[in-house]
Structures are given as structure tokens and as C-alpha cells.
Amino acid sequence: MAEAVARDLAAQRIRYAEVFFSPGDFAGHGLAVQPLAAAIRVGLDRVGDVEVALIADLIRDTGPRVAAATLEAVAEIRELGVVGVGLGGSEQSFPPEPFAPVYERARGLDLRTTVHAGEAAGPTSVWGAIKALRPERIGHGTRAAEDPALVGHLATTRLPVEACPLSNVATGVVGSLEEHPIRRLRDAGVLVTVNTDDPKMFGNSLAEEYALLQTRLGFSADEVCGLLLDAVAASWLPEHRKQQMTDAFCSDPAWATSPGRDR
């Protein structure tokens, strides 16, 4: 399965991805975190055309105690390309504040941090995540657009928001792609990246996300290129790798000659 995921990413010409896996979802089947991650890494490494880093989802629904145990297991397998942790699950039922010690521990273990917020719950959830967990990125962040003060804070701090437009349509967070606030957030100065969120569940792809931003939301080719560079900037690659990837994108012949690109 991991190999198939990597082949799908490579087919879209994705060069680097930071991808979630949720160890807790497999615990009921007797699969421990470490060998699960090792199996995933074996599959990913069979595809040489894309580099895939892993983010372990600590899952809100299992509570902070289980999340803490998962974190300790994850810390043992960083050599398998696990670069950070996130917090998905039922945001509306499990607020971020009880997970503050888990996130503090993650930072102490030199793991990067993101958290889903502003999807199933409103701006208060995003504020709570920012203040209690101090993440390096916000997953979704869709409903942050409901609070001008929060939008201003995100823009000022340049805290990256991992927007997932087609997922948000599929789950009913927004009524249609045209209603998605990604344009408003970006125009307000928020550092927004484009993501898929369970692409095989929702039947979308990153390539489709970018294409529909142009055909349905009026993003120009230059703006899409800007989103790609913002994704590089928001990634957890070392700074020298970010520069290498930026240079590689900008020097690619397809980059300079893409239809609609301003010369």
C-alpha cells in the first residue's frame, strides 16, 4: 500500500511530500508503531522518483495519555523518516488544550509539529491550538476565515496553513469549491499551502487541487507557482534543501513555459 501511494505521488510529478500515517488506527489489529512504520518505509523506498517523509497522527479521540505513548514510540523510529507529529480526529469533541504536555514533549524530542484545527470546529479551536500547542503549521485552518483577528494573526506570524480545498468540500466544511476561503486567506497575507487530506478516501489528487484552483477559483499560473514555492518554504526540509528545491522548480523548463505564466 505504501508503495502504491508513492507511485501515485510520483505519477503527479510530486518531488517531495510530508505524509500522515495514524499508528493508533492499527493498534486494534495488533500492529505496533515501530514495525508498522518500518513496513511503510520499505514500500515508500521502492519508488525512487519521490521523497516521502512521515508525520505520525497522535489522534485526538484516543486522548492525551495514548497520544503520549504513541509519541514515545515514534521518537524511536526517526531514522525511518518520521519528521514530526500531528493531531487529527474529532476536533469538535476533543479540544487541543489537554494535549499541551504532549506537544511540549514532542518539541523536546526535536520532532516537528502540526495540528488539525478550524475544520470541524471554528476559530476558537484554531486559537486554542495556537496558544496551547504552539504548532509550526495549522492543518486545514478553513474556518479561521470567520475571525478577522485570527486571519491577521496568521498573516503577521506567517504560521503556515495547510489548506485542503477538495477535502473540505467532500466533508461539507464548505458548500462548494467556489466558497472555499483559500483565496481570501492568501490575499490577506496568510502563508497557505495546498494539500489533499486522505486523497484515496475523497478521490482527489494534489494535481487536481492545483488545476481546479485555476479553472474554478481563478488562480493564475503565477499564483499557482507562488503556492508551490510557499509549500517548499513551509516544509520541514533543512534550509539548504529548501533552497535546492526552489532552484530546481524555478529552473525547470516546464515552470517557465507553463500556459498563462507571466513572462
N, C-alpha and C positions, 0 to 999 in steps of 0.2 A: 504493500500500500504506500509506503514512504517513497519507494522508487517511482511509483506511478505519479505521485504528487510532484516529485522533482521533474519528471519528464513533461508533465503538463506545464510547469513553470518555464522550463527551457523552451518549450514549443511557442510560448508567448514572447520569447527573447528576453525574459527576465534574467538579469545577471546576478542579482543578489536579493535574498528575501530573509526576513526575520519572521518565523512561522510559529504559531502557538501549537502546543500539544497539552493535553489535560490528563496528567497521570491519575488523578483521582477517579476519572471515569472508568478506568480499567482496574482499579483496586478490587472491586467486587468480583472480578474474574480471576483473582489471584496473581495479577501481574504487578510486580514491584517496580518502583520508579527506575532504578538503575538499569536492569536488563531491558525494560521497555524502551528507554532512551537509547540503549546500545543497539537494539534491533532497528529502531527508526534511523539511527545514524548509518547503519550498514546499507539500508535501502537508499537513503539520500546520496550516499557517496558512490553509488553505482552510476550516477549521472554526472558527468564532468562538466557539463555546459552551464551549470548554475551552482552558486554557492548558497547554502541554506543554513542559517543559524536558527537555534531553537529558543523559544520562550516558554517556560512552564507556567501553565494556568493554575493558580492556587485554589480557585473555585470558592466563591463566597458561600455557597449553600452548605458546604461541609463545616463551616465555622473556623475561627482563628486557630483552634488547637490542632486540627487536622492540617490546616494550611501551614502551620509552623513545622509540623513533622515532614510535610512534603518539601518544604524549603530546605530542611537539613539534608534530605536525600538528594535533592537537586544540587546542592553545593558540592556533593561528592563526584559529580559527573560533568563538571565544566569542560573537561578535556574532550567531551563528546559534542562540543559546540553549543552548549547551553549558555546563553549570554545574559539571560535575565528572567524575571518573573512578571506575571500579570495577574489580574483579579477579574475573572468573568463570572457568569452566573446570574442569579436573580437579584439584580441591583435594587429593585423596588422593595425587596423583602429583607435584604441584608446590607445595611449601610456600611460605609468604609471604616468608620472610626474604630471599631473593635480590632481591626487588622493593623493598627498603627505599630504595635511592637513587632509584628511580622515583617513589615516593610523596613523598620529600623534595623532589624537583624539582617535583612537582605542587603542593605547598604553596607553593613559591617562585613558581609561576605564578598563584597565587591561585585555583586550582581546588579544589573540594571533593572529599572522598574517602570512599569506602565500599569494603568488601571482602567477598566471599562467604567465609564460614567457618562451620564447625560444621554442614555439610550432609553431604558425602561423607566427611568426617573428623571426629574427635572434639574434645573440649575443648582438647587440645593445639594444634590448628590455630587455635582462637579466641584462645588466649593468644598464640600466635606472631604472629597478625595484629595484635593489640592492641599488643604490645611492639615489633614490628619496623616496622610500617606506621603506627601511630598514627592509625587512621581515625576519621572523625567518625560513622560508622554501621557496623554489622555486618549483612551480608546473610545471611539465614536464621538463624544462631545457634542452630539447633534443638538440637544436641547439647551446647550449653552447659549444659543442664539436668542433664547427667550429673555435673557438678562443682559442688558447693555453694559452694566458694570462688569459682569463676568467676561464678556467679549473684550472689553477694554483691558482687563487684567491679562487675558490670554495674549492679546496683541502686544502689550507692553513687555511681558515677561518672555515672549516668544516660546511659550510652552507648546510643543507640537501637539496637534490634534489629529488623531488617526481616523479620518472620515471614511465611512463605509456606505456610500450612497445607495447602491442596489440592495444591500442587506437591509438598510433602513426602510426601503420601500416594501420589501418582502415581509418584514415583521410588523409593518403598519406604524412604525415610528413617524413616518411622513406618508402623506396620501399618494404622492407621485414623485417621480424624479424631479419634475419641474419645481416642486415645493421644497426640495432639499436645500438647507441653508449653506451649503459649501461655498457657493458664490459670495453670499453676504459675509461669511466669516473671512474668506480670503480678501475681499475688498476692504474689510475692516482692519487688515493687517495681521490676522492670525496666521501662524505658520501651520498650514493644512497639508496633510499628505493623503493620498488616495489608496484605499485598501479594500479587500474583498470580504473578509469575515465569513468563514465557512462556505467557500465557493461551491463545493460539491453538494452542499445542502440547499443552497439557494440558486444553483445553476448559473452562476456568473463567473466572470474571469476579470483579472486586472486589465487585460487588453480591452475588454468590453467596457469596463468602467471609464477608461480614458476616452474611448471612441464616443460613448454617449455623452460625456461632458461636452464634447464638441458639437455633436448633432442635436442634442436636446437642451443643453444649458448654455450654448453659445460661447464656450471657451475657445479661444483662438489656438492655433498651433503653438504660438509663442507662449501662451499661458500654460498649455499642457507641458511644454518643455520646462517652464518655471516650476510646475508642480513636481516634475521628476527630479529637478535639482534640489527642491525643498525636501523631497524624500531622502535623498542622499545626505543632506545636512542633518535631518532628524534621525538618521540611522545610528546604530551603536557601533559602527566601524571606527577604528582608530582614525585620527585626523589625517594621517598621511594616506590611508586607504580611501577616505572620502575624497581627497584631492585627486587621487589617481582615477577614481570612478567618474568624478566630474569631468576631468580632462578626457577620459575615454568617451563619454557621452558626447561632449561638445566637438570632438574631432571625428566622430562617426559621420561618414558621408550622408547617411540617411537623415541624420539630425539637421544638417544644413539645407537639405533639399526637400524636407517634408512639405506636402501641399499646404498652402496658406501661411507658411512661415515667413515672417518679415525678414527681409534681407538686411 
